[in-house]
Amino acid sequence: MEHLENLRNVAIIAHVDHGKTTLVDEMLKQSGVYRENQEITERVMDSGDLERERGITIMAKNTAVTYKGVKINIVDTPGHADFGGEVERILKMVNGVILLVDAAEGPMPQTRFVLSRALELGHRVIVVVNKIDRPDQRIHAVIDEVLELLMDLDATDDQLDSPMLFCSGRQGTASYSPDVPGTNLEPLFDTILEYIPAPEQNTDAPFQMLVSSIDYNEYVGRIAIGRIERGTVCQNQEIEVCNYHAPDATPLKAKAVSLYEFDGLSRIPVTEAAAGSIIAMSGIGDITIGDTICARGAAEPLPFVKISAPTLEMTFSVNDSPFAGREGKFVTSRQIRERLQRETLKDVSLRVTDMEGSTDSFNVAGRGEMSLSILIETMRREGYEFQVSPPRVLYQTIDGKRCEPVERVVVDVPQEYIGAVIEKLGQRRGELLEMNPVGARMKAEFLVPSRGLFGYRNEFLTATKGEGIMASVFEKYAPYKGEIARRATGSLVAFETGESVTYGLFSAQERGALFIGPGVPVYGGMIIGECPKQEDITLNVCKKKQLTNTRAAGSDDALHLIPPRQLSLEQCLEFLADDELLEVTPQSLRLRKRILDHNRRMKSIFGKK
């Protein structure tokens, strides 16, 4: 078995916002991927509009740089727990990981989640303390926290001796000591070459490759990406596809139509590739993550972690409000179904099923609110119009008990606000695990049922005056924790269809906080604000002032309206009560009651009582 000395495969793992993508940018720049005169984009790996706006990586990306004649394949992984399904399989492709930790925030829940996976696979770890140029950095404390985390996760002695580097991704510098500033990223490149093992190359056995990630292209369909475990593959070679979790299924026969290797930001077509290389292959229609591609006649599936089951679902349905079809380009159930099915080709942790007894509604199950809200926003931008229900958690029966998903939540807040956070999470069935002071702030860990986190983010930001940081990651399924009160406020509901008028809004604003200003089209049953009491109030915001011929000083003064609260997509989803829906169109987000007609709604409420 020989080793490919001129190749290294590494993954970059970290929590959201700790600077993975920015660091990869600098590695590309300093290894000479860009030509002298080529335009350089910031965070070039985040290619999607939404990724760039939100500053998050959604899909894992592959790239490669060459340093001192050695090709380094780099996989940039998502840090968000909702995309955690991606991370586990990507780690199968590499021989080592670069663990990035923010010099001020220290290790966070996702850091823990991803690192534990890497250690289980026996990977070597290079620890990079990033953002050392932050004014609030606390490098030495973070070093201790990382070592504690490694010990906590039962790292081997070899893994505990991991090299530690100190970087500033933004300035493109790395150094071996926290007190000596670096000048460029050479220390990082050198450490990768020395410390990360070269992939083994077994070219005598027949070809075998585990599909670790999927790309999708309108022209060639699904593209399988993975590392070749053994053997070599040539273009147009006859191949078979099998799966470890379906041992009795007949292997699917196919052909490797085209092969690509990664170089910088581009994919280079190759005619053959050998074990150890990370390649992309097109030509297999129905391929999915976790499938094994083998040489014809030598089908041997490789084991892989099953994609974890979704924990949340929402109902997507055709828009049936009075304003349906006014703003969207794609509005029919067939178009919505096709679009959701197309998403499952790219996102493997998503499940789409038709709702029983309805042809216009689909249940969409995913890993978290984050991934579902990104899907909603993407569809909205593509011109789709539909409505969604509030998210529901998916229960499982384990050992005869009803179990629900529980998340590990880490909060980092100024000390004076920690009491309010503990109290609120306690009401939501949260369990405090540990609490440590970090400078003038407190860092606390909780286990909270996923249901308890719906709608909490807004409350959390209010309670901490916007200064708190909260992060959560799916931990496990645990026995049902009992009832949780959802929302302590009611809705202000429009009574009739028309256009909102200042006069009507002026009397309405005494009842609660409004979501709309004057001149906005409304319909009966649409939610126009929040009521501080736990009840819904129906209001007429379209009524104009009765004009009479008497004039009185004072009654004709200009009416002052309080500016309305603009809700983002996530805030709308958090606000929804069980009998409400969110109407999503390319131009508007409208909250509405499930039953629009006032009389029918009242009958259904009092009928239940």
N, C-alpha and C positions, 0 to 999 in steps of 0.2 A: 504494500500500500504506500504510494508516494504522496508527498504533501505538495500542494501548489504554492510554492514560496512567493510567487509574484501576484498573489491574490489574498484579500482579506474580506470577510463579510461581517459587518457590524450593524447593530440597530441602535438608534438613539431613543432612550426612554426617559420620560419625565412627566411631571404633573403639568396641567394646563398653564400656559403663560410663564413657564420657567425658561423659555428661550430656545427650544429645540430648533425650530425652523430658521430662526435668525442665525444660529450657529452654523447650520448646514450651508446657508447662504455664503457665510464668510469662508467656509472650507472650500466651496466651489470657486470663489473669487481667488483665493490664495493658491489654489492648485492649478490655476491657469486654464480653467474651463472656458472662460470668456475670452474672445479675441480682443486685441488692443482697442479696436474701435467699436466694440459691440455694446449696445445699450444694456445697462444692468438694472434689473427690477428688484425692488425690495421684496423679501420673503417670497422668492420666486417659486418655492415648492407649493405654496398655497395657491393653487391655480383657480379655484372656484371663486365667484364673486362673494358668496356668503362667507367662505373661509377668510377672504381678505378683509371683509368688513368686520367680522366678529373677532378676527385675530386668532382663529382656532384651526387646527388641522382636523379634517373630518375623515378623509380616506388616507391610508398609508401611502407614502410615495417612495419610489425607488430612484436612486441616482448613483453615480459612480465618479470617483476622482482618481487621478493617478499621481503618486508621490514617490520620487526616487525609483521610478520604474515598477512600482507595485500598484496594482489596481485595487482600490478600496471601494467595495459596494456598500453604500450607506442606505439604510431604510429608516425613513422618518416616520415614527408611529404616532397615532393620535393619543393625546393625554386624557381626553374625556372618558369617564367610565362608561358612558353610553356606547362608546365605540370600542369597549374593552374586548369584544369578540375578535376584533381585528388583531389585537396585540399578541394574544397567545400564539396564534398561528405564525405570525411574522417571526417570533423568536425561534421558531423551528428552522428558519432559513439561515440563521447566522451562527457564528462561533463565539461571539462575545458581544457585550453591550456597553454603551457609554451611558452612565446614569447622570443626568443633569439635575442639580439641586439649586434652587434660588438662594443666594447668599443672605437674604433677609427672611424669607418665609420658611426655609428649612424643608424637611421632608413632609409631604402632604399625603392624603389618602391614596391618590392614584400612584404616587411614588411607591408606596408600600405594596399596592396591588401588582404593579408591573414588575417590581424588583423580586417579589416572592416567586413569580412565574419564571423569571430568568434564573434565579438561584436553584429552583427545582430542576431545571434542565442542565444544571452544572455549568452554566456559562461563566466565563471570566468577566469581571466588571471593572471598568475604568470610571472612577468617581470624578465628576467635574463640578466644582462649585462655581456656578455661573453668576453673572451680574455683580461681580465684586466691586464694580464702580458705583453701586447704589449708595446714596448717602446713609441709608439706614442698615447697611450690611452688618452682620455679626458673624463673620467667617468662622472664628474659633468655636463658637457655640454650635454652629451648624455642623462642623466637622465631628464634634462629639455626638450630635443627634444622628448623623449618618452611621457612625460606628455602632451606636446603640441599636439602630434599626437593623443593621446587618446581623448583630448578635441575636436580636429578637426573632429574626427569620431563620435562625439556625444555619448561618453561613459556615462553610468549611474554613479551616485555618487559612487555606490558600486564598479563599475569597475575602477573608478579613484583612489580608495583606494587600488588598487592591491598591494600585497606584492612585494618588489623588492629585488633581490638577486644579488650577485656579484661573478661571477665564472671564473675559468680558466679550460676549458674543457680538455685542454692538460695535466694540472697537476692534474686534478681530484679534485679540491677544490671549495668550495662554502662558502660565509659568508654573514651575514646580514648587514654588514657595508662596504662601499667602502674602508675604511682606515685600517680595520683589516683583515689581510689575513686569509683564512680558512685553515683547515687541510684536510678535506674530503668532500664528498657530502651530509653528513647527514642533514645539514640545508635544502637542496633542497628536500630530501625525506620527512622530517618532514613537510615542508610547503605543499607538495602535499597532505599528509594525512589530515592536518588540514583544508586546504583552498578549495581543490577541492571536490565538493559534491560526496557522494557515489551514484551509480546508483539506481534508483527506481526499485523495483521488483514487477511486477504484474503477478503472476503465475496462477491466476484463469481464465483469459481470454484465448481464443485460440491463438496458436502460430502465431507470426508475426515478420518478419525480413526484413529490407531494405538492399539490396546488395550495399555496398559502394565501394568495390574494387574487382578486379578479378585477380586470379592467373591462370596460365596455366601450365599444366603438360602433357607431351607426353602420359603418361599411363592412366590418369583418365580424361583428357580433362580439361574443365573449372572448376575452384574452386571458389565458391562464398564466399566472406568474408564480414561480417557485424556484427552489434550488435543486439542481440535479443531484440525487443521492448517489447514484452509481451509473457506470456505463456512459455511452455517448449517444447523441441523437443527431440525425441528419434531416435536412429539409425534405419534405414529401415522404418521410418514412412512415410505414404502416405502424399504428400504435393501438393499444387497448386502454380503456379507462375502467378502473374498478374502485370500490370503496370499502374501507375497513369495517364500517358499521352495517354493510349489506353483504355478508359473506356468500349468500346463496345466489345473488343476482348474477346474470350472465354479463361478462365484461362487454363494454360497448366498443365496437371497432371504429376506428377513425384514422385520420391522416394528419401528420404535422405539416400543415400548409405553409406556415412561415415561422421562422424563429428570429428572436431579437435579443441582443445583449444591451445592457445599459451603459451609456458613456456620457458623463456630464448630465445635461438635461434631455438628451435625445436618445432614441432607441435606434440601434444600428442593426440592420438585417444581417444575419449570419447564415452560412449554409450548414454548419454543424457546431455543436457545443458539447463540452465534456463535463464529467462529474465535478462538483464544487462550484460551478458557475451559477449565477442567478440569471434566469432567462424568462422571456415572455414568449408564449406560443399561441398562434391563432389557428382556427380551423376545426375546433371541436365545439359543436353547437351548444350542447346542454351541460357544459362542464360547471362544477360548483366547487367552492372551497372545501378542502378535505378529501377530494378525489385524488387517486394516485394514477399517474399516466405511466404505462409500462410498454416495453417492447412487445410486439405481437407474439402471442404464444407464451409469454412469461409474466402473466398477471399475478403480481404479489402486492396486495394493498399495504400501505404503511399506516400504522396507528396514528391517530390524532385526537386532540381534545374535541369532544362534541361541542358544537356551537351552543352556548348556553341559551336556555329557553327565554323568550321575552317575559318581562315582568309587568308590562303595562299595555292596555289597549284603548283605542279610541274608535268611535264610529265615524266614518266619512260618508256623507250622503249627498244626494243631489240637492241643490239649493231650491227650496220651495217657498221662499219668502215673496211678498208682493213685488220686490225689486229684482226677482230672479231674471238672469239673462241680460241685464242691462249693461254690465261692465265686463263680463268674461267672454273669452273666445271659445273655451271648451267647457260645455255645461252639462252634457248628457251622461247618463250612467255608463254607457259604453266607453266614452272617452276617459272618464275617471277610472274605470276598471283597468283599461289598457295602460294608463299612466302608472297606476299603483303596481300592476304586474311587472312593468318595466323596471320599477324601482327595486323589486325583489331580485332582479338579475344582478344588480350592483351591490345591494346591501343584503347580506346573507342572514342578518339577525332579524330581518323584518318578515312578518307573516301576514298575508292578506287572505281573508275568507269572506264569502258572501254571507250576509246576515240572514238568519232563518226568517222565512215568511216575508222577505222584502227583496225587490229586484233593484232598488235604488240605493241600498246601503251596504257598506263593506266594513268589516271589523279589521282594523290595522293594528297589529301587536308589535311592539318594539322594546328596546332595552331601557328607554327612559324618556322623560318629557323632552329632553334636549334633542334627541335624534328625531322624535316625531315633530317637534316644532320646526326643525330645519327642513323636513320633508314638506310641511305645510307652506313654509315661506318659499321654497323652491318652486312648488307647483303654482303658487300664486303669481310668481314672477313670470312663469311660462304662459300665463293667460288662463289658468283654470279658475272655475268658480264652483264652490261647494260649501257644505257646512259640516262642522265637527262637533262631537259631543264632548263633555268633560272627560278627562282621562280616568280610567278605572284600573285598579290593580288586578292581576290574575292570581287567583288562589290555587294552591296545590294540596292534594291530600297525601300526607306522608305518615305512614304507620297509623292510619285510621284517624289522624287529626287534621283539622283544617289549618293549613299554614299559609302565611302571607310573606311577601318579600320584605326584608329588613335591610336598611342601609347604614353604613358606617359614615357618620357625619363629623367633620372636623370644623370647629369654628375658631377664628382668631379675632378677638375683639378687644377694644380698650377696657381696662379693668372695671370701670364704673358701670359697664353695661352687661357684665357676665350674668348678674343675678336675673335680669329680665329674660335673657336667653334661656337660662336653665329652667325658669318658671314656665315659659311658653313651650319649650320642648317637652317638659314634664307633662303638661296638659295634652300634648300630642303623643303620649305614651312613649316618650324617649327615655333612654336609660343612660345615665352619665357613667362613662368608663373611667376617665382620668382627666385631671386638670392641672396645667403647669403654667406659672407666670413666665412670660418672655418679655423682658424689659418692662415697659409700661402697659403691656397687653397681656391678655390671658388666652391660652390655647386649650381648648377642651375637646374631648372625643365623646361621641354618643352613639348608641345604636337606636335608630328610629324607624318605625314601620314606614314603608314608602308612602302609604296613604297619608301619614302624618305630615309629610313634607309638601303635599299639594297646597299651593297657596301660601306657603310659609315664607318664601324668599322675600316678598314685599314687606311682610311684617318684620322680618329680620333686619332689613335695611332701615326701616323706620326706627326700630328699637335701638339700633346701634348708630343712629344719625349718619348712616351711609358709610361708616368707617369699618364695618365688619367684613371679614372674608369668610365665606362658607363653601365647603366642598364636600361632596358625598360620593360614595361608591357602593355598588351592590355588594352586600356581605353574604347573606344566606336566606333561606326560607325558614321561618320560625313559627311556632303555634300562634294563632290569631290572638291579638292583644286586647280585643274589646272595642267598644264604640269610641269614635273620635268625633267631636263636634267639628263640622266643616267650616262654616262661615258664620261669623257673629253679626253680619249686617244683611240687610235686605236690598232689593233692587227698586229703582224708580222706573216705572214702565209707562211708555207713551200710550195714550188712549185711542188716538185716531190718526189716520194717514194724512200727511200734508207736509208743510215746511215749518221748521221751528221759528218762532217769532220772539223777539226780545221781551215783549210784554208777558208772554206765557212762561218764558224761562225765568223771568225775574221772580214770579211767585213760586216757581218750582224750586229755585235754589235755596229757599228757606227749609226745604224738606231734606236736603242732603247735597252731596258733591255731584256736580253734573259732568257728563262725558262729552257733551256736544255744545256748540255755540249756536248763534242765530243763523238762519239760512240753510239749515241742513235738512235734507229730505228724511222724514221719519215715517214709520208705519205703526199701526196698532199692534201692541205686543213687543215692540222693540225696547230694549233697555237703554235708558238715557242717562242713568246715574246710579249712585249708591246711596241707600238709605241707612242712617246710623242705627235705626232700630232693627230688630230681627223680623221684619215683615216687609212685604212688597206694597208699594203705594202706586196707584195708577193716576197719572196726571195728564192734563191736556196742555201741551206746550205749543199748540198751533193757534191758541185763541188770541184774537186781536182785541185791542181796547175798544169798548163801545164809545162811539163818538157822539157827544151831545153838544148842544149849543151853549151850555153853561161853562164858564171858565172859572177856575179858582187858582189863586196863587199857591204854588207848592205842588199841586197835583200834576202839573205838566212838566216838572223838572225831568231832566234826562235820567233814564233808569241805568243804574250801574250794575253790570254783570261781573261776577267773579270769573276769571279765566277758567275754561273747562279743563278737566284732567285728561291728558292724551294717554291712552293705554297702548303699550306695545303688544305684539302678538303673544308673548309669554305671559304678560300681565292679564290679558284677556282670558287665556286658558286657565290661569290661576283663579280668576274671579268667578268663573262659571259655577253655578249651583246645579244640582242634579236635574232640575226641570228646565235647564237653559241650554241654548246652542250658540255656537259662534258661526256667523256667516262670513265666509272668506271670499273676497273677490280681488282682482288685481289692484283696484283702487281703494277699497274700503274694508274695514273690519267692523262688523255690526254684531253686537250682543243682542240676543232675542230670547223670548220665552218659547218653549217647545210648542205650547198651544197658544196661538196668537190671539184668538178671539177672547175678549174679556169674560163674557158670560160663560163660555165653555170652560175656561180656565177656572173660574170660581166654582162651577159645578164639580169639576174633577177634584178640587181641593176639599170642598165640604163633603163630597161623596166619600172621600177616604176617611174623613173624621167620623 
